[in-house]
Amino acid sequence: MTATISEPLSLPCGAILKNRLCKAAMTEGVADEHNRATDRHATLYKSWAEGGAGMLLTGNVQVDRRYLERAGNVVIDGPQSNEQLAALAAYAEAGTANGTHLWMQISHAGRQTPKLVVEESVGPSAIPLAMPGGRFTKPRALSVNDIQDVIRRFAFVAETAKATGFTGVQIHAAHGYLISEFLSPRANVRKDEWGGSLKNRARLLLEVFRAIRAKVGPEFPISIKLNSADFQKGGFSHKDCLGVVEMLNEVGVDLLEISGGNYEQPKLLGIDGMEPVFADHVAESTRAREAYFFDYAVSVRKVAKMPLMVTGGFRSTSAMNDALAGGDVDMIGVGRPLCVDANFPNKILSGELEVAPDVEAGLAIGPWIFGPNSPLKLFKVLNGFARIGWYYEQIYRLADGKDPDLSLTAFKAFMTYDKTETAKAKAMVRG
């Protein structure tokens, strides 16, 4: 079945998204020093809701304040005060304006918790990140009781999301965070029922899904974000991905988002890490050449029974509609263009705009490095993260009710972002 970005999408649970565009999840970093939602969230998501997308995904809301993706994350890890519940409700009300769905992305950072915010991280096994710079600690392996606690925490956050007005949730099982770590045989070398076979490695994801469904009921949308692959030798492979999708077919997922990579191999950012990219062979499609993971999504479509979403790289109406043509995917996730123009979906849907303006051409802090074995490959990685810092700065401006600053240089953004993250971590009230 051929669809276009302007057509609605009906989900298995009965919910209907008004069009096929989704504001992809992007970490905002605008929570207060207690990791609570603020007025800045409401301002930011109101602008995105009015921008025309059928659905907005929040940045990853953490289930445990001890293990954060970064300072400034929203955390829901226990009974909330009336003040915080009101802040979450205001956040939800703003993000559901204009007939928009707002889904809370729920996550546990696992071993990808930086030293800035924690003294000890956790993971399925005590295997540290292979990252330069010493920014991450060696994780402590979770006990079985710890794992059961994680499952309860995910379910509690989902229940809170529904109670405060969010219209769906997404389980973050990608990008090297905790559930993704359990799926990876490179990060998970456990010998118990939570490690080893793919069935065991997928147990945490499936148990989290079931616990959430028991709390929110059959008519509340639950999405999962899953890596097509980690793109690392010995990591979560595309074959593994297809096996997990077959398991998810049996539990009633409402929308499956296909992505890829992790901090060690940041394909999610459109860049390669310090080690060579390791990938399964997947047939190349003649369509949607902008998208990072479209070929993998086409492969997943052959197995998946639920609606599919693919995110990463989309910039033009033609590529988005090509991706939807034939029913290989059902939803298009767009991130960075909404950081520089909150009204981007309206412009794409109305025909006012065909292609997002290229704002990245001059965003570099050092020479682009050629070849996978270049001794200066670190510069390429730094350039990629400098661009991310640049987009974070634009998100901060939108959250403050300001227009994006397209004159900001990558170097200044990189330095400002690093300074801001350090200041937020120091101001964070711990314990």
Stockholm file with secondary structure:
# STOCKHOLM 1.0

chainA/1-431         MTATISEPLSLPCGAILKNRLCKAAMTEGVADEHNRATDRHATLYKSWAEGGAGMLLTGNVQVDRRYLERAGNVVIDGPQSNEQLAALAAYAEAGTANGTHLWMQISHAGRQTPKLVVEESVGPSAIPLAMPGGRFTKPRALSVNDIQDVIRRFAFVAETAKATGFTGVQIHAAHGYLISEFLSPRANVRKDEWGGSLKNRARLLLEVFRAIRAKVGPEFPISIKLNSADFQKGGFSHKDCLGVVEMLNEVGVDLLEISGGNYEQPKLLGIDGMEPVFADHVAESTRAREAYFFDYAVSVRKVAKMPLMVTGGFRSTSAMNDALAGGDVDMIGVGRPLCVDANFPNKILSGELEVAPDVEAGLAIGPWIFGPNSPLKLFKVLNGFARIGWYYEQIYRLADGKDPDLSLTAFKAFMTYDKTETAKAKAMVRG
#=GR chainA/1-431 SS CCCCTTSCEECTTSCEESSSEEECCCCCCCCCTTSCCCHHHHHHHHHHHHTTCSEEECSCEESCTTSCSSTTCCBCCSCCCHHHHHHHHHHHHHHTGGGCEEEEEEECCGGGCBTTTCSCCEESSSCCCCCTTSCBCCCEECCHHHHHHHHHHHHHHHHHHHHTTCCEEEEEECTTSHHHHHHCTTTCCCCSTTSSSHHHHTHHHHHHHHHHHHHHCTTSCEEEEEESCCCSTTSCCHHHHHHHHHHHTTTTCSEEEEECCCSSSCGGGTCCCSSCCCCCCCCCCSSCTTCSSHHHHHHHHTTCCSCEEEESSCCBHHHHHHHHGGGSCSEEEECTHHHHCTTHHHHHHHTSCSBCCCCCTTCCSSCCCCSTTCTTHHHHHHHHHHHHHHHHHHHHHHHTTCCCCTTCCHHHHHHHHHHHHHHHHHHCCCC
#=GC SS_cons         CCCCTTSCEECTTSCEESSSEEECCCCCCCCCTTSCCCHHHHHHHHHHHHTTCSEEECSCEESCTTSCSSTTCCBCCSCCCHHHHHHHHHHHHHHTGGGCEEEEEEECCGGGCBTTTCSCCEESSSCCCCCTTSCBCCCEECCHHHHHHHHHHHHHHHHHHHHTTCCEEEEEECTTSHHHHHHCTTTCCCCSTTSSSHHHHTHHHHHHHHHHHHHHCTTSCEEEEEESCCCSTTSCCHHHHHHHHHHHTTTTCSEEEEECCCSSSCGGGTCCCSSCCCCCCCCCCSSCTTCSSHHHHHHHHTTCCSCEEEESSCCBHHHHHHHHGGGSCSEEEECTHHHHCTTHHHHHHHTSCSBCCCCCTTCCSSCCCCSTTCTTHHHHHHHHHHHHHHHHHHHHHHHTTCCCCTTCCHHHHHHHHHHHHHHHHHHCCCC
//
